[in-house]
Amino acid sequence: MSEGTKLALRAALNVLRGSIETRRMASGLALGADALAMHAATNVECERLLAAGGAHHSNKRHMRRWDERT
């Protein structure tokens, strides 16, 4: 995986994590349960891709499931 791809995945993960933690899109629009679940699943897949590319994100606090954060 190229460094550019890793950087793009890290940036996407940051946006996803922010949305999951606040339960809102970056625009401020509230996320419903289905959209929140999709964001969480996408976050897991991006983490998997980074791990497969040898650049797993080091901040493990974000690895909890979205529904464990309440």
Residue pairs with C-beta under 8 A, 6 or more apart in sequence:
1 49
1 50
1 52
1 53
1 54
1 55
5 53
6 50
6 53
6 55
9 46
9 49
9 50
9 53
10 50
10 55
10 57
12 46
13 43
13 46
13 47
13 50
13 57
13 62
15 26
16 39
16 42
16 43
16 46
17 43
17 62
18 26
19 25
19 26
19 31
19 39
20 36
20 39
20 40
20 43
20 66
20 69
21 69
23 30
23 31
23 36
24 30
24 31
25 31
31 39
36 66
37 66
39 66
40 65
40 66
43 62
47 56
47 57
47 63
50 56
50 57
